[in-house]
C-alpha cells in the first residue's frame, strides 16, 4: 500500500491500534519477567535509574518515523522551565514501535544519550498505523501515527544577494501538500561540523493563519557560492499539521498582532507527555549553490 493516500479516522485509530499496543506491551513484560527469572545475576526493568520509585510528572518526546532507513528516531528528555536551559536526556528507557504485527525495540544511540533508533534497515510505509510505547522507570506512555505520501522536491531556486558578492538567498519551496522542509547548508570548506553549518526549517501548511500573516518578520539568510545544500522534505498528515500549527503559534508566529494565549501544544500521547510521535514520508536531495 506504499504510495497511496491513506487517512484513517480517529475512531479507527483509537479502537484498532490501542489493543495492538497493549497486546505487545503484555508480551514485552512477559519477556522481561522471563529473562529476569532465568538470569543468574539480578535484573531490573529497563528505565532510567534516577526515576525508580520517583517518576517525573512529565516527559518530553520528539519522535519521528519515516520511510527512509536511518532517518527515524525517538528522543526522550525532561521539561525545562526556560528555553535557554539545556534539557536532561533520559537514558536506559524501553522504547517500542509496532505496526500491530511486528515489534521493534529501539536501541539507545551511545553517541547521543537519550536518543533511540530502530534497526538500520527499518522504514515506515503509507497505509499502516504505527504505535509507540516507552517506559522510563515507572513513567510510561504511548501514541500512534501514520504516514501519508510526499510530493517530490522542486528545483532549488536561488536569488542573488545584491549587498554581498557571490552570495545567494534560497527561495521558499512550493508544495501542493502540507510539508516541512529541512535545510542543511554547508559553506565551502565545511565538512559537516555543527559549528560551520546552517540549519533551518520551512513549513508549508494547507491554509494561512492570521497570526502567520502578521507574525514578526524573519531575518533572511544568504550563503556563499559553492555551498552544499541538503534538503529534506517531510509530508505532514492532518493531525501532525495541526500540531505544527499550534507549535508555530507558540514560537515563530508569536510577537505579532494576533498572539494566542500561551500554553503547551497538545501532542498525541495518551498521558501527560509533551511532544509528538510523527509519521512522515521523506524525500531528500543534495544541490550546490552556483
RAGILIN-V951006 format. One record per residue. N is the residue number from 0. RES is the residue in one letter. SS is DSSP state (h for helix, s for strand, l for the rest). OMEGA is omega in whole degrees, 0 to 359 (* if undefined). NEAR is the number of other ideal C-beta (glycine too) atoms within 8 Angstrom. Layout:
n=N res=RES ss=SS omega=OMEGA near=NEAR
n=N res=RES ss=SS omega=OMEGA near=NEAR
//
This chain:
n=0 res=X ss=l omega=181 near=8
n=1 res=X ss=l omega=177 near=7
n=2 res=X ss=l omega=180 near=5
n=3 res=X ss=l omega=174 near=8
n=4 res=X ss=l omega=184 near=6
n=5 res=X ss=l omega=182 near=9
n=6 res=X ss=l omega=179 near=7
n=7 res=X ss=l omega=179 near=7
n=8 res=X ss=l omega=178 near=6
n=9 res=X ss=h omega=180 near=5
n=10 res=X ss=h omega=179 near=6
n=11 res=X ss=h omega=180 near=9
n=12 res=X ss=h omega=183 near=12
n=13 res=X ss=h omega=188 near=8
n=14 res=X ss=h omega=186 near=8
n=15 res=X ss=h omega=188 near=10
n=16 res=X ss=h omega=185 near=12
n=17 res=X ss=h omega=176 near=11
n=18 res=X ss=h omega=178 near=8
n=19 res=X ss=h omega=180 near=11
n=20 res=X ss=h omega=182 near=13
n=21 res=X ss=h omega=179 near=8
n=22 res=X ss=h omega=182 near=8
n=23 res=X ss=h omega=175 near=13
n=24 res=X ss=h omega=178 near=11
n=25 res=X ss=h omega=178 near=8
n=26 res=X ss=h omega=182 near=9
n=27 res=X ss=h omega=179 near=12
n=28 res=X ss=h omega=178 near=8
n=29 res=X ss=h omega=179 near=8
n=30 res=X ss=h omega=179 near=8
n=31 res=X ss=h omega=180 near=10
n=32 res=X ss=h omega=181 near=8
n=33 res=X ss=h omega=180 near=8
n=34 res=X ss=h omega=181 near=9
n=35 res=X ss=h omega=182 near=9
n=36 res=X ss=h omega=181 near=6
n=37 res=X ss=h omega=184 near=5
n=38 res=X ss=l omega=178 near=8
n=39 res=X ss=l omega=179 near=2
n=40 res=X ss=l omega=181 near=4
n=41 res=X ss=l omega=181 near=4
n=42 res=X ss=l omega=175 near=6
n=43 res=X ss=l omega=182 near=6
n=44 res=X ss=l omega=177 near=6
n=45 res=X ss=l omega=178 near=7
n=46 res=X ss=l omega=178 near=15
n=47 res=X ss=l omega=185 near=11
n=48 res=X ss=h omega=180 near=7
n=49 res=X ss=h omega=184 near=6
n=50 res=X ss=h omega=184 near=14
n=51 res=X ss=l omega=179 near=10
n=52 res=X ss=l omega=180 near=6
n=53 res=X ss=l omega=185 near=6
n=54 res=X ss=l omega=178 near=9
n=55 res=X ss=l omega=179 near=7
n=56 res=X ss=l omega=181 near=4
n=57 res=X ss=l omega=172 near=9
n=58 res=X ss=l omega=179 near=14
n=59 res=X ss=s omega=180 near=12
n=60 res=X ss=s omega=169 near=16
n=61 res=X ss=s omega=186 near=9
n=62 res=X ss=s omega=179 near=13
n=63 res=X ss=s omega=174 near=12
n=64 res=X ss=s omega=181 near=13
n=65 res=X ss=s omega=178 near=14
n=66 res=X ss=l omega=182 near=10
n=67 res=X ss=l omega=178 near=9
n=68 res=X ss=l omega=179 near=7
n=69 res=X ss=l omega=183 near=5
n=70 res=X ss=l omega=178 near=9
n=71 res=X ss=l omega=183 near=12
n=72 res=X ss=s omega=172 near=10
n=73 res=X ss=s omega=178 near=14
n=74 res=X ss=s omega=181 near=11
n=75 res=X ss=s omega=179 near=14
n=76 res=X ss=s omega=176 near=11
n=77 res=X ss=l omega=179 near=10
n=78 res=X ss=l omega=175 near=9
n=79 res=X ss=l omega=181 near=8
n=80 res=X ss=l omega=180 near=4
n=81 res=X ss=l omega=182 near=5
n=82 res=X ss=l omega=184 near=4
n=83 res=X ss=l omega=181 near=3
n=84 res=X ss=l omega=176 near=7
n=85 res=X ss=l omega=184 near=4
n=86 res=X ss=l omega=176 near=9
n=87 res=X ss=l omega=182 near=6
n=88 res=X ss=s omega=181 near=10
n=89 res=X ss=l omega=181 near=12
n=90 res=X ss=l omega=174 near=8
n=91 res=X ss=l omega=178 near=8
n=92 res=X ss=l omega=171 near=14
n=93 res=X ss=s omega=181 near=12
n=94 res=X ss=s omega=185 near=12
n=95 res=X ss=s omega=172 near=14
n=96 res=X ss=s omega=181 near=13
n=97 res=X ss=s omega=172 near=14
n=98 res=X ss=l omega=181 near=9
n=99 res=X ss=l omega=178 near=9
n=100 res=X ss=l omega=181 near=4
n=101 res=X ss=l omega=179 near=5
n=102 res=X ss=s omega=179 near=9
n=103 res=X ss=s omega=174 near=10
n=104 res=X ss=s omega=184 near=8
n=105 res=X ss=l omega=179 near=11
n=106 res=X ss=s omega=178 near=7
n=107 res=X ss=s omega=178 near=11
n=108 res=X ss=l omega=185 near=9
n=109 res=X ss=l omega=179 near=5
n=110 res=X ss=l omega=182 near=3
n=111 res=X ss=l omega=183 near=6
n=112 res=X ss=l omega=180 near=8
n=113 res=X ss=l omega=178 near=10
n=114 res=X ss=s omega=184 near=11
n=115 res=X ss=s omega=184 near=12
n=116 res=X ss=s omega=175 near=9
n=117 res=X ss=l omega=176 near=8
n=118 res=X ss=l omega=185 near=5
n=119 res=X ss=l omega=183 near=5
n=120 res=X ss=l omega=185 near=5
n=121 res=X ss=l omega=179 near=9
n=122 res=X ss=l omega=175 near=9
n=123 res=X ss=l omega=179 near=11
n=124 res=X ss=l omega=174 near=9
n=125 res=X ss=l omega=178 near=15
n=126 res=X ss=l omega=177 near=7
n=127 res=X ss=l omega=175 near=11
n=128 res=X ss=s omega=184 near=13
n=129 res=X ss=s omega=177 near=13
n=130 res=X ss=s omega=176 near=16
n=131 res=X ss=s omega=174 near=14
n=132 res=X ss=s omega=175 near=14
n=133 res=X ss=s omega=180 near=14
n=134 res=X ss=s omega=175 near=11
n=135 res=X ss=s omega=187 near=15
n=136 res=X ss=l omega=178 near=13
n=137 res=X ss=l omega=180 near=8
n=138 res=X ss=s omega=180 near=11
n=139 res=X ss=s omega=178 near=9
n=140 res=X ss=s omega=182 near=13
n=141 res=X ss=s omega=178 near=14
n=142 res=X ss=s omega=178 near=14
n=143 res=X ss=s omega=181 near=14
n=144 res=X ss=s omega=176 near=15
n=145 res=X ss=s omega=181 near=13
n=146 res=X ss=l omega=169 near=16
n=147 res=X ss=l omega=182 near=13
n=148 res=X ss=l omega=178 near=10
n=149 res=X ss=l omega=177 near=13
n=150 res=X ss=l omega=183 near=9
n=151 res=X ss=l omega=173 near=5
n=152 res=X ss=l omega=176 near=8
n=153 res=X ss=l omega=178 near=8
n=154 res=X ss=l omega=180 near=3
n=155 res=X ss=l omega=180 near=9
n=156 res=X ss=l omega=182 near=7
n=157 res=X ss=s omega=176 near=9
n=158 res=X ss=s omega=183 near=7
n=159 res=X ss=s omega=173 near=7
n=160 res=X ss=l omega=186 near=9
n=161 res=X ss=l omega=181 near=4
n=162 res=X ss=l omega=181 near=3
n=163 res=X ss=l omega=183 near=7
n=164 res=X ss=l omega=176 near=3
n=165 res=X ss=l omega=173 near=5
n=166 res=X ss=s omega=187 near=10
n=167 res=X ss=s omega=171 near=11
n=168 res=X ss=s omega=174 near=11
n=169 res=X ss=s omega=181 near=12
n=170 res=X ss=l omega=180 near=8
n=171 res=X ss=l omega=179 near=4
n=172 res=X ss=l omega=173 near=12
n=173 res=X ss=l omega=181 near=6
n=174 res=X ss=l omega=177 near=11
n=175 res=X ss=l omega=183 near=4
n=176 res=X ss=l omega=177 near=11
n=177 res=X ss=l omega=184 near=9
n=178 res=X ss=s omega=171 near=14
n=179 res=X ss=s omega=178 near=12
n=180 res=X ss=s omega=180 near=14
n=181 res=X ss=s omega=181 near=10
n=182 res=X ss=s omega=170 near=13
n=183 res=X ss=s omega=185 near=10
n=184 res=X ss=s omega=181 near=13
n=185 res=X ss=s omega=179 near=12
n=186 res=X ss=l omega=179 near=12
n=187 res=X ss=l omega=180 near=6
n=188 res=X ss=l omega=179 near=5
n=189 res=X ss=l omega=185 near=10
n=190 res=X ss=l omega=178 near=5
n=191 res=X ss=l omega=179 near=5
n=192 res=X ss=l omega=182 near=7
n=193 res=X ss=l omega=185 near=4
n=194 res=X ss=l omega=183 near=4
n=195 res=X ss=l omega=180 near=8
n=196 res=X ss=s omega=175 near=12
n=197 res=X ss=s omega=184 near=9
n=198 res=X ss=s omega=176 near=7
n=199 res=X ss=s omega=183 near=6
n=200 res=X ss=s omega=177 near=7
n=201 res=X ss=s omega=182 near=9
n=202 res=X ss=s omega=178 near=9
n=203 res=X ss=s omega=184 near=11
n=204 res=X ss=l omega=186 near=12
n=205 res=X ss=l omega=179 near=5
n=206 res=X ss=l omega=179 near=4
n=207 res=X ss=l omega=176 near=6
n=208 res=X ss=l omega=182 near=11
n=209 res=X ss=h omega=178 near=7
n=210 res=X ss=h omega=177 near=13
n=211 res=X ss=h omega=182 near=10
n=212 res=X ss=h omega=183 near=7
n=213 res=X ss=l omega=180 near=8
n=214 res=X ss=l omega=178 near=11
n=215 res=X ss=l omega=181 near=6
n=216 res=X ss=l omega=180 near=4
n=217 res=X ss=l omega=178 near=5
n=218 res=X ss=l omega=178 near=4
n=219 res=X ss=l omega=181 near=5
n=220 res=X ss=l omega=174 near=8
n=221 res=X ss=s omega=186 near=8
n=222 res=X ss=s omega=183 near=13
n=223 res=X ss=s omega=176 near=9
n=224 res=X ss=l omega=181 near=8
n=225 res=X ss=l omega=179 near=9
n=226 res=X ss=l omega=175 near=12
n=227 res=X ss=s omega=182 near=10
n=228 res=X ss=s omega=173 near=15
n=229 res=X ss=s omega=178 near=11
n=230 res=X ss=s omega=176 near=14
n=231 res=X ss=s omega=181 near=11
n=232 res=X ss=s omega=182 near=16
n=233 res=X ss=s omega=173 near=14
n=234 res=X ss=s omega=178 near=15
n=235 res=X ss=l omega=173 near=14
n=236 res=X ss=l omega=186 near=13
n=237 res=X ss=h omega=179 near=7
n=238 res=X ss=h omega=181 near=8
n=239 res=X ss=h omega=176 near=13
n=240 res=X ss=h omega=179 near=12
n=241 res=X ss=h omega=178 near=8
n=242 res=X ss=h omega=178 near=14
n=243 res=X ss=h omega=179 near=12
n=244 res=X ss=h omega=179 near=10
n=245 res=X ss=h omega=180 near=10
n=246 res=X ss=h omega=179 near=9
n=247 res=X ss=h omega=178 near=12
n=248 res=X ss=h omega=181 near=13
n=249 res=X ss=h omega=186 near=11
n=250 res=X ss=l omega=188 near=7
n=251 res=X ss=l omega=182 near=6
n=252 res=X ss=l omega=182 near=11
n=253 res=X ss=l omega=179 near=11
n=254 res=X ss=l omega=178 near=6
n=255 res=X ss=l omega=184 near=10
n=256 res=X ss=l omega=188 near=4
n=257 res=X ss=l omega=178 near=7
n=258 res=X ss=l omega=174 near=9
n=259 res=X ss=l omega=178 near=7
n=260 res=X ss=l omega=184 near=4
n=261 res=X ss=l omega=179 near=4
n=262 res=X ss=l omega=179 near=5
n=263 res=X ss=l omega=177 near=5
n=264 res=X ss=l omega=181 near=9
n=265 res=X ss=l omega=178 near=5
n=266 res=X ss=l omega=183 near=12
n=267 res=X ss=l omega=176 near=9
n=268 res=X ss=l omega=188 near=13
n=269 res=X ss=l omega=180 near=5
n=270 res=X ss=l omega=187 near=7
n=271 res=X ss=l omega=183 near=7
n=272 res=X ss=l omega=175 near=12
n=273 res=X ss=s omega=179 near=10
n=274 res=X ss=s omega=188 near=10
n=275 res=X ss=s omega=171 near=12
n=276 res=X ss=s omega=186 near=15
n=277 res=X ss=s omega=173 near=10
n=278 res=X ss=s omega=186 near=13
n=279 res=X ss=s omega=167 near=15
n=280 res=X ss=l omega=190 near=12
n=281 res=X ss=s omega=167 near=13
n=282 res=X ss=s omega=182 near=9
n=283 res=X ss=s omega=174 near=10
n=284 res=X ss=s omega=178 near=7
n=285 res=X ss=s omega=180 near=8
n=286 res=X ss=s omega=179 near=8
n=287 res=X ss=s omega=177 near=8
n=288 res=X ss=l omega=182 near=12
n=289 res=X ss=l omega=* near=4
//
